[in-house]
Amino acid sequence: VDCPVGTYQTETGQTTCGECPNGTNTTERGAKREEDCYEICPPGTSSDTGLGPECTPCRQGFYQPLAGQSTCLWCPEKTNTTSAGSLSLDDCVARPRGLRHGLFRSIEVS
């Protein structure tokens, strides 16, 4: 059987598929082993497939509130995040005047 995404089958000739463990998924149909079940990228990260092991934190200026995503979302115009890996639109804050959509750093003054 050609197992659907999220399942796998280790033996040929079977009519059922095993479920991937919680928090994991396959990248395509027809997975042949449990090792084909990859961790779902957590919020604040993305990868080409939305799955590990190459989950990368969203760059500064981007955010991602959902798990298992292949892209991060741009902050609205004239806003930016203060760090990588942001989870929410609320993390996008007004940026200093004169900067284009892009990076800025928060600097602590003691």
N, C-alpha and C positions, 0 to 999 in steps of 0.2 A: 504494500500500500504506500502511496505517496503521501507522507505525513504533512499536514498543514503547518504553517508557521506557529511556533510555540510548542511543538511536539517533536518527537523523534522515535525512530524504530531501529533497534540494534540487530534484529534478525530478519532475514528475507522470508517472504511467504506469510508473514503475520497480517492479520486483518485489523489490528488496533495499534494505536500509537501511545507512547508514554508522554505525559505532560512534563514540560520543563519545570524545574524547581521554582518556587516563589521568587519573584524579583529577577527572573531571567527570561530570555526569549531567544528564538533562532532568527537568523538573518534572512532565511528563505525556506521554502517548502523542501521536504525530502531529507531532513536531517537524519543522520545515521547513528548518532551517539549523544549521550548526555553532555559531553564536552562541547557539543555544537550549540548548547544553550549558554548565552553570554549574559552577564549582568546588565540590567537596564541602566542607562546613564541617569544619575540623579538630577533633580532640579539644580539649575546653576551651571550645568555642563551640557555638552553635545558631542556627537561623533558622526561620522559619515552615515552610520546605520542606526544611530540612537542607542547602540549597545557598546559595551566594553569589548576589549580592555582599554581602548583608546579614548575614553571619555575625557574631554578637555574642558577646563573651566571657561565660561564665557569671558571674553576679553573685556577690558574696561570699556564702557560705553554700550554694553550689551547686557541682556538679562534673559533668563529662561525659567519660568515658574513651573514647568511641567517636566516630568521624567520621560526618558526615552525619545528625546528629540534630536533631529539631525542638524538643526541650526539654532542659533541664539537670536533674540529679537533686538533690534536697534532701540536705543533710548529715543524719546521724542526730540525734535529739534531744540537746540539751546539747552539740553540737559545731558548729563553724563553720570556714570557711576564712579564711586571713589575707589573701587577695587575690582578685581576679577572675580568671577564666580557668583555674580549677583542673581538673586532669585525672583525679584519682583520689580514691577514698574515703579513702585515706591522707592526703589534704590536709585532711580534716576533723579538727580538733583540739578538745580540751575548751575550752569558753569560760569566761570568768570567772563566778563565782557572781553570781546576781542578774539576769543578762541572759536575756531570752527568745530563742527561735530567731530570729536576726537578725544584725545587723552588730556586729562589734567590731574594733578596730584593734590591731595590735601596735605598741608604742612602744619605740623604742630609747632607752636611757638611757646617756649617756656619762659 
